[in-house]
């Protein structure tokens, strides 16, 4: 096979559903959490958000809307093209968030030899990555066809329990396709529903450059093929963004000194999906919320998330212990490579993520993408994290163990982003859509140091 064909197969494998059949308990939790997208056409506020989603997405993709990107826009486009590949097995494409020195140390041990073969930092690190990616990826993939046409794979109907979600909230599928004039099966549209921006937007800027493997490419070959063909892959939610935030959180809890930078890298990775024309802003917000929700439950050792048999991942019954083993291995390897303490090594960063003010400004740009409020009652009030989603605190306590869960949840509450967005309908899942882990990690690190 040619290198391009191997790369296509590798990426396609990352995008395909990881588990067939009826929805799991974790799938169902995520489907309920993301279901507010299905009712947007039923209200004035929802329709305004759908219109803004279309406009904001197109503006970001073409550069008409100027964001506080970490690189000048032409360079950010090149980064977005590289980010089209998912380094699922070892997170190496995200590891530049660790800084110049630690990122290079990670790359030296964990890298892709070619498009289908890679190394990892250690077996314990590989196991943590595999389980988290498999579970979050399964939940993300479950959502794609459910929200497109209420199936598991485009054809097989979802369970009666899943269909009840749509019946109960009077929601509809294919919300993007119907709203943007490309309903499922129409000329140029996704056959199943929720056509992507490169199909619905009036124009998409072409990005020419080198992809992750230094192969000459453009965003068209990663959207329409042959590298990856997304023409009949429903848009909502963004699987790349789910991977980006889940992977960044793993790196953040392994190397807490770089927690904030890893959140900025996750935001960049998700935003890059808009820049290449593959996803809407709402897809990215959904992928982020899904990843934070799933990772919080994993880090909390939620029994529903433990011991699952998922293709491509070793089952774990104690994710917290698995993280501790992985962190011990990571610290030993990275410190040896750096020749100094983690604290000192983490400060060595001359890359694009080495400017805290720039990181913060960019992260803020991606918190809501300035989409309108859909639920005004939640817009101007803090939602009590400890009361509504107490497990969320584990996103911080696993990284900063001197904090209590109550302290962590208080920090998450105090640093929440704007409320009332399209997912913030009052549900526990909706709280995750407004968590600001960049701000929270900074506050947690300061508290832990005293």
C-alpha positions, -999 to +999 in steps of 0.1 A: +000+000+000+011+036-005+017+059+024-014+079+016-036+048+016-022+037+049-028+071+063-063+071+051-070+037+067-054+048+100-075+080+102-106+062+090-102+037+118-100+066+143-133+080+130-153+048+127-176+037+156-157+019+182-186-003+194-216-014+175-251-024+188-274-008+213-263+023+232-244+017+264-252+035+297-224+060+290-237+065+255-272+073+268-259+098+293-241+117+266-270+115+242-293+130+268-267+157+276-263+167+239-300+164+231-308+202+235-293+206+200-324+188+186-349+215+199-331+246+186-355+251+157-384+252+182-376+287+196-366+321+185-334+319+207-326+285+192-329+297+156-308+327+164-281+304+177-283+282+146-279+312+124-249+325+145-233+290+144-233+291+106-220+327+104-193+323+131-181+290+116-178+305+081-161+336+094-135+316+114-128+293+085-121+320+060-104+343+084-131+370+081-135+367+119-102+374+136-096+353+166-068+356+191-051+325+176-018+313+190-002+318+156-007+343+128-037+331+108-017+316+078+005+297+102-026+286+122-041+272+090-009+251+086-012+239+122-049+230+115-039+209+085-014+190+107-040+186+133-063+167+109-045+135+119-054+120+153-024+106+172-048+085+191-024+059+206+002+082+222-012+118+221+021+131+206+004+157+184-009+173+216+023+170+236+037+203+224+014+217+251+039+203+276+064+229+265+096+229+244+116+206+267+090+182+280+072+181+247+105+171+230+111+144+257+076+130+251+081+130+213+115+112+217+098+082+234+063+084+220+061+090+183+047+077+151+072+056+131+049+057+101+012+061+095+002+029+112+029+022+138+039+041+169+057+039+202+045+050+236+060+065+267+053+033+288+027+006+289+009+022+318+006+055+299-005+036+268-032+018+288-047+050+302-047+067+268-063+037+252-092+033+277-100+070+278-099+074+241-119+043+234-147+053+258-149+090+249-146+081+212-174+055+215-197+081+231-189+107+205-195+083+176-228+072+192-239+108+189-231+114+153-257+091+137-282+095+165-284+133+159-282+128+122-310+102+116-316+084+149-296+053+139-264+037+153-246+036+120-267+054+094-291+025+089-298+005+121-324+022+143-313+032+178-329+016+209-364+025+220-348+042+251-327+064+228-357+073+207-376+083+238-351+112+242-364+127+210-400+120+217-398+134+252-382+167+242-400+171+209-366+173+191-357+166+155-327+150+138-305+166+111-308+200+127-278+214+107-288+200+074-324+212+076-314+246+090-287+253+064-305+241+033-288+207+029-312+181+044-300+145+044-297+130+010-300+163-009-275+171-037-242+179-020-254+169+014-245+141+038-266+111+030-275+106+067-278+142+080-260+170+097-239+180+067-206+196+075-195+232+069-175+223+038-208+211+024-231+239+036-210+271+037-211+292+006-173+290+003-144+272+021-109+285+020-084+260+007-053+253+029-023+240+010+007+226+030+022+196+047+002+174+069+013+157+101+035+132+081+050+160+060+030+148+030+019+176+006-019+179+012-047+203+016-079+204+037-100+191+007-083+157+008-090+155+045-126+166+041-137+150+008-111+124+004-090+105-003-071+109+030-104+110+050-138+112+033-162+130+056-190+136+030-213+110+047-199+114+082-224+135+103-209+166+119-223+167+155-204+164+178-168+168+168-149+136+174-115+153+169-124+178+196-135+150+220-101+134+215-083+167+218-098+176+252-097+140+266-061+136+255-051+170+268-067+162+302-047+130+304-015+150+298-026+177+322-031+152+351+001+135+343+020+168+342+000+192+363+026+219+359+013+223+323-024+220+330-033+254+317-012+251+286-027+217+278-062+233+280-050+260+256-037+232+233-071+214+235-089+246+226-066+251+196-070+215+184-108+218+185-107+253+169-085+239+141-114+217+131-133+248+122-104+263+104-101+233+081-138+234+073-147+201+089-168+213+119-191+240+132-185+260+164-214+241+180-197+207+171-166+219+189-185+231+220-203+197+221-171+177+218-155+197+246-185+192+269-186+155+261-149+151+268-150+170+301-181+150+312-166+116+304-132+124+318-147+137+351-166+104+355-135+084+346-113+103+371-141+098+397-140+061+391-177+061+384-188+025+384-207+030+351-173+039+335-152+011+350-145-024+337-160-018+302-150-040+273-143-016+245-126-025+213-089-016+213-086-009+250-077-029+281-105-028+307-098-010+339-117-012+372-097+016+389-089+045+366-075+066+394-049+039+402-041+036+365-035+074+363-011+072+394+009+045+378+011+063+345+021+096+362+049+079+381+062+064+349+058+097+330+076+117+356+105+093+358+110+092+321+105+130+314+127+141+343+155+118+332+153+131+297+152+167+309+179+164+335+160+186+360+129+187+381+094+187+365+089+222+378+120+235+362+115+215+330+079+227+326+090+263+325+112+257+295+090+267+267+098+288+237+069+276+216+035+291+208+020+280+241+046+297+262+028+331+265+002+329+293-016+361+282-020+348+247-031+313+259-058+329+281-070+353+254-073+324+229-090+301+253-115+329+261-123+332+224-134+295+223-154+294+255-187+302+238-177+314+203-200+344+211-230+323+203-263+338+216-280+327+248-307+301+244-316+297+281-318+332+297-326+318+332-291+303+334-272+332+317-265+355+347-261+330+375-235+306+387-245+270+387-233+251+418-209+225+406-208+206+440-246+203+440-252+195+403-220+177+392-199+169+422-177+145+402-164+174+382-140+183+410-119+152+401-108+171+370-087+191+394-081+169+425-064+142+405-039+167+392-037+187+425-043+161+452-038+186+481-072+201+472-103+186+486-132+178+463-152+206+479-124+231+472-121+219+436-158+222+430-159+257+445-131+267+422-150+253+392-181+272+402-162+305+407-145+302+374-175+292+353-178+307+318-210+324+306-242+304+310-273+298+291-257+284+259-274+259+237-264+230+260-268+248+293-305+239+297-303+232+334-292+196+332-260+184+349-244+178+315-251+214+307-228+225+335-199+209+318-205+232+287-196+262+308-166+250+328-135+270+322-107+246+329-080+271+319-091+295+346-099+268+371-065+251+367-047+284+374-067+289+405-062+253+416-025+254+411-023+286+432-044+271+460-023+239+460+009+258+464-001+273+497 
